[in-house]
Amino acid sequence: MAVWTSVAVGTVAIGLSTLVQSWNVGVLTTLAICIGASAVAPALTYSLFWRGFTRTGLLATLYGGAACALLLMALSKAVSGTPAAVFPNDDFHLFPMQSTGLVSIPFGCLAGWLGSRWDHRRRPADNRENERLYEESEARLLAAAE
């Protein structure tokens, strides 16, 4: 299964790279950084420092932050309307900035918080045993000790 997944991911990556080979590398780099900052950074921060962070919150952070960054980047000046844009002759930008991080990073954090809060209401109220186990191992987890 892993072999076929690797082949599929490699095929998609090769196909995408041939499609975007003439695009501005700065736009693609900015997009990658914005997705990492909007999706991965809030997920890591919440998972390290917030006990109430749940699986639903993690998925909301990852999907919400990445989707927000992709949507805003597609509607930004980096894609259309400027000479250095991916499509310089078209002008369909609705988002006024080149980088989407100012909006998408707080959105990713908010999505994770809302997802965890929504999931928290669905769990049973008695989690004292889980809280006790977490408090006992919290220092070791943060110090990355075995």
The 8 nearest C-alpha neighbors of each residue, nearest first, counted from 0:
[[1, 3, 2, 4, 5, 6, 7, 8],
 [0, 2, 4, 3, 5, 6, 7, 8],
 [3, 1, 5, 0, 4, 6, 7, 8],
 [4, 2, 6, 0, 5, 1, 7, 8],
 [3, 5, 1, 7, 6, 2, 8, 0],
 [6, 4, 2, 8, 3, 7, 9, 1],
 [5, 7, 3, 9, 4, 8, 10, 2],
 [8, 6, 4, 10, 9, 5, 3, 11],
 [9, 7, 5, 11, 10, 6, 12, 4],
 [10, 8, 12, 6, 7, 11, 5, 13],
 [9, 11, 7, 13, 12, 8, 6, 14],
 [10, 12, 14, 8, 9, 13, 15, 7],
 [13, 11, 9, 15, 10, 14, 16, 8],
 [14, 12, 16, 10, 11, 15, 9, 17],
 [13, 15, 11, 17, 12, 16, 10, 18],
 [16, 14, 18, 12, 17, 13, 11, 19],
 [15, 17, 13, 19, 18, 14, 20, 12],
 [18, 16, 14, 20, 15, 19, 13, 21],
 [17, 19, 15, 16, 20, 14, 21, 22],
 [18, 20, 22, 16, 21, 17, 15, 23],
 [21, 19, 17, 22, 16, 18, 23, 15],
 [20, 22, 19, 23, 18, 24, 17, 85],
 [23, 21, 19, 85, 20, 24, 26, 27],
 [22, 24, 25, 26, 85, 21, 27, 84],
 [25, 23, 27, 26, 28, 22, 21, 29],
 [26, 24, 28, 23, 27, 29, 30, 22],
 [25, 27, 29, 28, 24, 23, 30, 77],
 [26, 28, 30, 24, 29, 25, 31, 23],
 [29, 27, 25, 31, 30, 26, 24, 32],
 [30, 28, 26, 32, 27, 31, 25, 33],
 [29, 31, 27, 33, 28, 32, 26, 34],
 [30, 32, 28, 34, 29, 33, 35, 27],
 [33, 31, 35, 29, 30, 34, 36, 28],
 [32, 34, 36, 30, 35, 31, 100, 37],
 [35, 33, 37, 65, 31, 36, 32, 38],
 [36, 34, 39, 32, 33, 38, 37, 31],
 [35, 37, 33, 40, 34, 38, 39, 32],
 [38, 36, 104, 64, 34, 107, 103, 35],
 [39, 37, 64, 61, 65, 35, 60, 34],
 [38, 40, 35, 42, 41, 36, 43, 37],
 [39, 41, 36, 43, 42, 38, 44, 35],
 [42, 40, 44, 108, 43, 39, 45, 38],
 [41, 43, 39, 45, 40, 44, 57, 46],
 [44, 42, 46, 40, 41, 45, 39, 47],
 [43, 45, 41, 47, 42, 46, 40, 48],
 [44, 46, 49, 42, 48, 47, 43, 41],
 [45, 47, 43, 44, 48, 49, 42, 52],
 [48, 46, 44, 45, 43, 49, 141, 50],
 [47, 49, 45, 46, 44, 50, 141, 43],
 [50, 48, 45, 51, 52, 46, 47, 44],
 [51, 49, 52, 48, 46, 133, 47, 45],
 [50, 52, 49, 53, 115, 119, 116, 45],
 [53, 51, 115, 50, 49, 56, 46, 45],
 [54, 52, 56, 115, 55, 51, 57, 118],
 [53, 55, 57, 56, 58, 52, 115, 118],
 [54, 56, 58, 114, 53, 57, 115, 59],
 [55, 57, 114, 115, 111, 59, 53, 54],
 [58, 56, 54, 60, 55, 59, 42, 111],
 [57, 59, 61, 55, 60, 56, 62, 54],
 [60, 58, 56, 111, 63, 62, 110, 57],
 [61, 59, 111, 107, 57, 110, 63, 58],
 [60, 62, 38, 58, 64, 59, 63, 65],
 [61, 63, 65, 59, 64, 60, 66, 58],
 [64, 62, 66, 60, 59, 65, 61, 107],
 [65, 63, 107, 38, 37, 67, 61, 66],
 [64, 66, 34, 68, 62, 38, 67, 63],
 [67, 65, 69, 63, 68, 64, 62, 70],
 [66, 68, 70, 64, 65, 69, 103, 63],
 [67, 69, 65, 71, 103, 66, 70, 34],
 [70, 68, 66, 72, 67, 71, 65, 73],
 [71, 69, 73, 67, 72, 68, 66, 74],
 [70, 72, 74, 68, 73, 69, 75, 67],
 [71, 73, 75, 69, 74, 70, 68, 99],
 [74, 72, 70, 71, 75, 69, 78, 92],
 [73, 75, 92, 71, 93, 72, 94, 70],
 [76, 74, 94, 92, 72, 77, 73, 78],
 [77, 75, 79, 97, 78, 92, 80, 96],
 [76, 78, 84, 97, 75, 79, 26, 85],
 [77, 79, 85, 84, 76, 75, 86, 73],
 [80, 78, 86, 90, 84, 76, 87, 89],
 [79, 81, 90, 87, 76, 89, 92, 84],
 [82, 80, 84, 87, 83, 79, 76, 77],
 [81, 83, 87, 84, 80, 88, 86, 79],
 [82, 84, 81, 87, 85, 77, 23, 86],
 [85, 83, 77, 78, 87, 79, 81, 86],
 [84, 86, 78, 22, 23, 87, 79, 77],
 [85, 87, 79, 84, 88, 89, 78, 80],
 [88, 86, 82, 84, 81, 79, 80, 89],
 [87, 89, 86, 90, 80, 79, 82, 81],
 [90, 88, 87, 79, 86, 80, 91, 81],
 [89, 91, 80, 79, 92, 88, 87, 81],
 [92, 90, 79, 89, 93, 80, 74, 75],
 [91, 93, 74, 75, 76, 94, 79, 90],
 [92, 94, 74, 75, 95, 91, 76, 71],
 [93, 95, 75, 74, 92, 96, 71, 76],
 [94, 96, 75, 93, 76, 97, 92, 74],
 [97, 95, 98, 94, 75, 76, 99, 77],
 [96, 98, 77, 76, 75, 99, 95, 72],
 [99, 97, 96, 100, 29, 72, 33, 101],
 [98, 100, 101, 102, 103, 68, 71, 72],
 [101, 99, 103, 102, 104, 33, 98, 37],
 [100, 102, 99, 103, 104, 105, 98, 96],
 [101, 103, 100, 104, 99, 105, 106, 68],
 [102, 104, 106, 100, 68, 37, 67, 105],
 [105, 103, 37, 107, 106, 100, 102, 36],
 [106, 104, 108, 107, 103, 102, 109, 101],
 [105, 107, 103, 109, 104, 108, 110, 64],
 [108, 106, 64, 60, 110, 104, 37, 105],
 [109, 107, 105, 111, 106, 110, 41, 112],
 [108, 110, 106, 112, 111, 107, 105, 113],
 [109, 111, 107, 113, 60, 59, 108, 112],
 [112, 110, 56, 60, 114, 108, 59, 109],
 [111, 113, 109, 115, 114, 110, 116, 56],
 [114, 112, 116, 110, 115, 111, 117, 109],
 [115, 113, 56, 111, 117, 55, 112, 116],
 [116, 114, 56, 118, 53, 112, 117, 52],
 [117, 115, 119, 113, 118, 114, 112, 120],
 [116, 118, 114, 115, 119, 120, 113, 121],
 [117, 119, 115, 121, 116, 120, 114, 55],
 [120, 118, 116, 121, 117, 122, 115, 51],
 [119, 121, 118, 122, 117, 116, 123, 124],
 [120, 122, 118, 119, 123, 117, 124, 116],
 [123, 121, 119, 120, 124, 118, 125, 126],
 [124, 122, 125, 121, 126, 120, 119, 118],
 [123, 125, 126, 122, 120, 127, 119, 121],
 [126, 124, 123, 127, 128, 122, 129, 130],
 [127, 125, 129, 128, 124, 130, 123, 131],
 [126, 128, 130, 129, 125, 131, 132, 124],
 [127, 129, 131, 130, 126, 132, 125, 133],
 [130, 128, 132, 126, 131, 127, 133, 134],
 [129, 131, 133, 127, 128, 132, 134, 126],
 [130, 132, 128, 134, 133, 129, 127, 135],
 [133, 131, 129, 135, 130, 134, 128, 136],
 [134, 132, 130, 136, 135, 131, 137, 129],
 [133, 135, 137, 131, 132, 136, 130, 138],
 [136, 134, 132, 133, 137, 131, 138, 139],
 [135, 137, 133, 139, 134, 138, 140, 132],
 [138, 136, 140, 134, 139, 133, 135, 141],
 [139, 137, 141, 140, 136, 142, 135, 134],
 [140, 138, 144, 142, 136, 137, 141, 143],
 [139, 141, 143, 137, 142, 138, 136, 144],
 [140, 142, 138, 143, 139, 137, 47, 144],
 [141, 143, 139, 144, 140, 138, 137, 145],
 [144, 142, 140, 141, 139, 145, 138, 137],
 [145, 143, 139, 142, 140, 141, 138, 136],
 [144, 143, 139, 140, 142, 136, 141, 138]]
